Structure formats: structure tokens, C-alpha cells
Amino acid sequence: MEVKDLRKLPMPKLRDLAKAETDLKGVIGMEKEELVKAIALAKGIAYDESTKDVNAIHAVKTDIRALKKQKSELITSDGDAGKIKRIKRKVKLLKRLTRHLAHDAKTATAAKVAEAAAVAAAAKGAPVTPAAETPPAAG
């Protein structure tokens, strides 16, 4: 079983799995991603942090879609202008959040790739020079 398989399971099945196959305590109070991480660590499954951000981005985009639907309903029914303005502001903030989450996921992935390259280079016996420590090019 992999992390992606754990993420596909509904919460009740995750809780049952955690109780039956691991000695985790407090699984009832855990959120889904927290529970997936705990099960993965208990079973020795590699847990990738960057995919968590993808799930967070998906959840935020779902919220944005719901808010846009509310906004369109308010506009068609000549709703309160203040409510429409608040919804627009909330959508703007959520869009900004998705950009930040995507950037964080991208930098985390780049750091993992750089670390893997450094490990591969060290295994071959090549000198390892991290990108932060390389001297600037003469120009």
C-alpha cells in the first residue's frame, strides 16, 4: 500500500486501518492528511510532503468555486452589494493562497531534486558543491 492509496480511503476506513494495523493513539481527533502521514510513518511507507500541497491547492480551488457560485447567485437575485464585495475579497485571497502553495511545492520539489543529485554525485565520488556555495561567474 502506498501513500496515494491511503489518501483515496475515506476517513472511517483510515481510522479502522490505523487501529487494526498500527498502535497509533488519538486517531479519532486527527485530520485526514495527519492520519495518512501517521499511518505511513508507522508502516514504513515513504511519505512525500509535496503531494500534500497538491491536495491543499485542490481544496482551496473547491472553496473558490463554491464562493463564485454564491457570488453569481447573489448577483442574479440583486443581493447585498456588501456580501458580493466580501466574497470577491475572499476569492482574491484564496487565489493568492493557491499561488503561494504552488510556489512552496515547486521549491520543495527543486530542493529534493538538488539533494538527490548531490547524493548521486557523492555516491560516484564526485565533489559535491551545493548551488548556494558555488562562486559567482566572472563577467
PATI-873690 format. One record per atom (N, C-alpha, C): residue number from 1; x, y, z; atom name. Coordinates in steps of 0.02 Angstrom, whole numbers, plus 50000, padded with zeros to 5 digits. Layout:
k	px	py	pz	a
NUM	X	Y	Z	CA .
...
REM end
This chain:
k	px	py	pz	a
1	50043	49941	50000	N .
1	50000	50000	50000	CA .
1	50045	50062	50000	C .
2	50026	50112	49960	N .
2	50064	50173	49954	CA .
2	50025	50231	49984	C .
3	50057	50289	49988	N .
3	50025	50348	50016	CA .
3	49965	50368	49974	C .
4	49971	50363	49908	N .
4	49915	50383	49865	CA .
4	49854	50338	49877	C .
5	49867	50274	49893	N .
5	49811	50229	49909	CA .
5	49779	50248	49976	C .
6	49821	50269	50024	N .
6	49794	50291	50089	CA .
6	49751	50353	50080	C .
7	49772	50399	50037	N .
7	49735	50462	50027	CA .
7	49667	50449	49995	C .
8	49661	50395	49957	N .
8	49598	50380	49923	CA .
8	49546	50351	49972	C .
9	49569	50323	50028	N .
9	49523	50293	50075	CA .
9	49484	50346	50113	C .
10	49420	50331	50128	N .
10	49381	50378	50169	CA .
10	49405	50376	50242	C .
11	49388	50426	50279	N .
11	49411	50432	50349	CA .
11	49393	50372	50392	C .
12	49332	50345	50389	N .
12	49317	50288	50432	CA .
12	49363	50228	50419	C .
13	49378	50215	50355	N .
13	49422	50159	50338	CA .
13	49493	50174	50361	C .
14	49515	50237	50355	N .
14	49582	50255	50379	CA .
14	49587	50244	50454	C .
15	49535	50264	50490	N .
15	49536	50255	50563	CA .
15	49538	50181	50581	C .
16	49498	50140	50546	N .
16	49498	50068	50559	CA .
16	49566	50038	50544	C .
17	49596	50060	50489	N .
17	49663	50035	50470	CA .
17	49714	50054	50523	C .
18	49710	50115	50547	N .
18	49757	50139	50597	CA .
18	49750	50099	50662	C .
19	49688	50085	50682	N .
19	49676	50048	50744	CA .
19	49697	49975	50737	C .
20	49683	49945	50679	N .
20	49696	49874	50670	CA .
20	49770	49858	50657	C .
21	49803	49898	50617	N .
21	49870	49880	50595	CA .
21	49927	49919	50627	C .
22	49910	49971	50665	N .
22	49962	50010	50699	CA .
22	49942	50020	50771	C .
23	49988	50047	50810	N .
23	49973	50061	50881	CA .
23	49964	50136	50892	C .
24	49936	50170	50843	N .
24	49926	50243	50848	CA .
24	49870	50258	50898	C .
25	49880	50311	50935	N .
25	49829	50335	50983	CA .
25	49800	50401	50958	C .
26	49737	50413	50973	N .
26	49706	50477	50956	CA .
26	49688	50484	50883	C .
27	49674	50428	50848	N .
27	49659	50432	50777	CA .
27	49591	50465	50764	C .
28	49547	50465	50814	N .
28	49481	50496	50805	CA .
28	49487	50571	50796	C .
29	49533	50603	50830	N .
29	49540	50675	50827	CA .
29	49585	50700	50771	C .
30	49615	50656	50733	N .
30	49662	50677	50680	CA .
30	49625	50697	50616	C .
31	49654	50745	50581	N .
31	49629	50762	50515	CA .
31	49656	50711	50465	C .
32	49628	50710	50405	N .
32	49644	50657	50357	CA .
32	49718	50655	50339	C .
33	49746	50712	50320	N .
33	49816	50711	50299	CA .
33	49863	50694	50357	C .
34	49845	50716	50416	N .
34	49884	50699	50476	CA .
34	49882	50624	50490	C .
35	49823	50595	50480	N .
35	49814	50523	50491	CA .
35	49852	50483	50438	C .
36	49849	50506	50376	N .
36	49886	50473	50321	CA .
36	49961	50473	50336	C .
37	49986	50530	50358	N .
37	50057	50536	50374	CA .
37	50075	50490	50432	C .
38	50034	50487	50484	N .
38	50048	50445	50542	CA .
38	50048	50371	50522	C .
39	50000	50350	50482	N .
39	49997	50280	50459	CA .
39	50058	50264	50416	C .
40	50075	50310	50371	N .
40	50133	50298	50327	CA .
40	50197	50290	50368	C .
41	50206	50333	50418	N .
41	50266	50329	50459	CA .
41	50267	50265	50501	C .
42	50208	50245	50526	N .
42	50204	50185	50567	CA .
42	50217	50121	50527	C .
43	50196	50122	50464	N .
43	50204	50063	50422	CA .
43	50269	50065	50381	C .
44	50307	50119	50386	N .
44	50370	50124	50349	CA .
44	50361	50141	50276	C .
45	50306	50174	50260	N .
45	50293	50195	50191	CA .
45	50323	50264	50181	C .
46	50355	50275	50124	N .
46	50385	50340	50110	CA .
46	50330	50392	50103	C .
47	50334	50445	50141	N .
47	50284	50498	50140	CA .
47	50314	50559	50106	C .
48	50282	50581	50052	N .
48	50306	50638	50012	CA .
48	50267	50700	50032	C .
49	50302	50750	50060	N .
49	50270	50812	50084	CA .
49	50240	50853	50027	C .
50	50270	50853	49968	N .
50	50248	50898	49915	CA .
50	50178	50880	49890	C .
51	50159	50816	49892	N .
51	50093	50798	49868	CA .
51	50038	50824	49915	C .
52	50056	50835	49977	N .
52	50008	50864	50024	CA .
52	49986	50933	49999	C .
53	50032	50971	49971	N .
53	50016	51037	49946	CA .
53	49967	51034	49888	C .
54	49974	50982	49846	N .
54	49928	50974	49790	CA .
54	49857	50964	49817	C .
55	49850	50925	49869	N .
55	49784	50915	49899	CA .
55	49758	50980	49929	C .
56	49802	51019	49959	N .
56	49781	51083	49988	CA .
56	49758	51131	49933	C .
57	49795	51133	49878	N .
57	49776	51176	49822	CA .
57	49708	51155	49796	C .
58	49697	51090	49790	N .
58	49632	51065	49765	CA .
58	49575	51087	49811	C .
59	49586	51083	49876	N .
59	49535	51102	49924	CA .
59	49520	51177	49920	C .
60	49572	51217	49912	N .
60	49562	51290	49907	CA .
60	49524	51307	49843	C .
61	49541	51273	49788	N .
61	49506	51286	49725	CA .
61	49433	51266	49729	C .
62	49419	51213	49766	N .
62	49349	51194	49777	CA .
62	49312	51249	49815	C .
63	49344	51278	49864	N .
63	49314	51334	49901	CA .
63	49302	51394	49856	C .
64	49350	51407	49811	N .
64	49342	51463	49765	CA .
64	49282	51452	49720	C .
65	49274	51391	49694	N .
65	49217	51377	49651	CA .
65	49150	51387	49688	C .
66	49149	51366	49750	N .
66	49087	51374	49790	CA .
66	49072	51448	49801	C .
67	49123	51487	49816	N .
67	49113	51559	49826	CA .
67	49091	51594	49762	C .
68	49119	51574	49706	N .
68	49099	51604	49642	CA .
68	49026	51587	49627	C .
69	49005	51527	49645	N .
69	48935	51509	49635	CA .
69	48890	51551	49679	C .
70	48909	51562	49742	N .
70	48871	51606	49787	CA .
70	48866	51676	49758	C .
71	48923	51700	49733	N .
71	48925	51768	49706	CA .
71	48878	51775	49646	C .
72	48878	51726	49602	N .
72	48834	51730	49543	CA .
72	48761	51727	49564	C .
73	48745	51687	49616	N .
73	48677	51685	49641	CA .
73	48656	51752	49671	C .
74	48701	51783	49707	N .
74	48686	51849	49736	CA .
74	48677	51902	49682	C .
75	48717	51898	49629	N .
75	48711	51948	49576	CA .
75	48645	51940	49539	C .
76	48626	51878	49525	N .
76	48563	51867	49489	CA .
76	48501	51885	49530	C .
77	48507	51880	49596	N .
77	48450	51896	49638	CA .
77	48453	51967	49667	C .
78	48496	52009	49638	N .
78	48505	52077	49662	CA .
78	48520	52078	49737	C .
79	48571	52038	49756	N .
79	48588	52031	49827	CA .
79	48625	52091	49854	C .
80	48644	52085	49916	N .
80	48679	52137	49952	CA .
80	48747	52150	49921	C .
81	48761	52213	49905	N .
81	48825	52231	49873	CA .
81	48883	52218	49921	C .
82	48871	52226	49986	N .
82	48923	52214	50035	CA .
82	48944	52140	50036	C .
83	48894	52096	50032	N .
83	48909	52024	50031	CA .
83	48949	52006	49969	C .
84	48930	52035	49912	N .
84	48965	52021	49849	CA .
84	49037	52044	49854	C .
85	49047	52102	49884	N .
85	49115	52129	49892	CA .
85	49157	52084	49937	C .
86	49127	52060	49992	N .
86	49163	52015	50037	CA .
86	49182	51949	50003	C .
87	49136	51924	49962	N .
87	49150	51862	49926	CA .
87	49207	51873	49876	C .
88	49205	51929	49841	N .
88	49259	51944	49793	CA .
88	49327	51947	49829	C .
89	49328	51978	49886	N .
89	49390	51984	49925	CA .
89	49414	51916	49948	C .
90	49368	51874	49970	N .
90	49386	51807	49993	CA .
90	49415	51766	49935	C .
91	49384	51772	49876	N .
91	49409	51736	49817	CA .
91	49480	51759	49800	C .
92	49490	51825	49803	N .
92	49556	51853	49788	CA .
92	49608	51825	49836	C .
93	49592	51822	49900	N .
93	49639	51797	49950	CA .
93	49652	51722	49940	C .
94	49601	51684	49922	N .
94	49610	51613	49910	CA .
94	49652	51600	49848	C .
95	49643	51641	49796	N .
95	49685	51633	49736	CA .
95	49758	51647	49753	C .
96	49770	51697	49794	N .
96	49838	51712	49816	CA .
96	49867	51653	49854	C .
97	49825	51623	49896	N .
97	49848	51565	49935	CA .
97	49868	51507	49889	C .
98	49829	51495	49836	N .
98	49847	51441	49790	CA .
98	49914	51455	49756	C .
99	49926	51517	49739	N .
99	49991	51534	49708	CA .
99	50048	51522	49757	C .
100	50038	51540	49820	N .
100	50090	51528	49871	CA .
100	50102	51453	49882	C .
101	50048	51415	49885	N .
101	50054	51343	49894	CA .
101	50090	51310	49835	C .
102	50074	51332	49775	N .
102	50107	51305	49715	CA .
102	50181	51322	49715	C .
103	50197	51383	49735	N .
103	50267	51404	49738	CA .
103	50305	51363	49790	C .
104	50275	51353	49848	N .
104	50307	51314	49900	CA .
104	50319	51242	49878	C .
105	50270	51213	49843	N .
105	50277	51144	49818	CA .
105	50333	51141	49767	C .
106	50337	51191	49725	N .
106	50388	51193	49672	CA .
106	50458	51198	49703	C .
107	50467	51241	49752	N .
107	50532	51249	49784	CA .
107	50551	51186	49824	C .
108	50502	51155	49855	N .
108	50516	51093	49893	CA .
108	50538	51038	49845	C .
109	50505	51033	49788	N .
109	50524	50983	49738	CA .
109	50594	50997	49711	C .
110	50609	51060	49697	N .
110	50675	51078	49672	CA .
110	50729	51062	49723	C .
111	50715	51073	49787	N .
111	50763	51057	49839	CA .
111	50774	50982	49844	C .
112	50722	50943	49836	N .
112	50730	50870	49838	CA .
112	50770	50845	49779	C .
113	50759	50875	49720	N .
113	50797	50855	49661	CA .
113	50871	50872	49670	C .
114	50885	50931	49697	N .
114	50954	50951	49709	CA .
114	50987	50905	49760	C .
115	50949	50887	49812	N .
115	50976	50842	49863	CA .
115	50990	50773	49833	C .
116	50945	50748	49791	N .
116	50955	50683	49759	CA .
116	51015	50685	49713	C .
117	51025	50740	49678	N .
117	51082	50747	49633	CA .
117	51147	50748	49674	C .
118	51146	50781	49731	N .
118	51205	50784	49774	CA .
118	51221	50714	49801	C .
119	51170	50677	49820	N .
119	51181	50609	49845	CA .
119	51209	50565	49790	C .
120	51182	50572	49729	N .
120	51206	50532	49672	CA .
120	51278	50550	49656	C .
121	51294	50614	49658	N .
121	51363	50636	49644	CA .
121	51410	50610	49698	C .
122	51388	50611	49760	N .
122	51431	50586	49814	CA .
122	51441	50512	49808	C .
123	51392	50476	49784	N .
123	51398	50404	49775	CA .
123	51448	50387	49720	C .
124	51454	50430	49670	N .
124	51501	50420	49615	CA .
124	51571	50444	49634	C .
125	51577	50479	49689	N .
125	51642	50504	49711	CA .
125	51659	50573	49686	C .
126	51613	50605	49653	N .
126	51624	50673	49628	CA .
126	51618	50722	49686	C .
127	51656	50777	49683	N .
127	51650	50827	49736	CA .
127	51581	50860	49733	C .
128	51553	50870	49792	N .
128	51486	50899	49797	CA .
128	51492	50973	49813	C .
129	51464	51016	49770	N .
129	51462	51088	49782	CA .
129	51390	51110	49777	C .
130	51358	51125	49832	N .
130	51289	51148	49830	CA .
130	51284	51212	49790	C .
131	51227	51224	49761	N .
131	51216	51283	49719	CA .
131	51227	51347	49758	C .
132	51212	51347	49822	N .
132	51219	51408	49862	CA .
132	51293	51425	49874	C .
133	51337	51376	49870	N .
133	51407	51388	49884	CA .
133	51450	51395	49822	C .
134	51423	51391	49762	N .
134	51462	51397	49702	CA .
134	51482	51471	49693	C .
135	51543	51483	49672	N .
135	51564	51552	49663	CA .
135	51530	51583	49603	C .
136	51518	51649	49606	N .
136	51484	51683	49550	CA .
136	51530	51683	49489	C .
137	51499	51681	49431	N .
137	51537	51680	49368	CA .
137	51566	51750	49356	C .
138	51627	51750	49332	N .
138	51659	51814	49316	CA .
138	51628	51843	49253	C .
139	51613	51905	49256	N .
139	51575	51928	49198	CA .
139	51592	51995	49178	C .
REM end
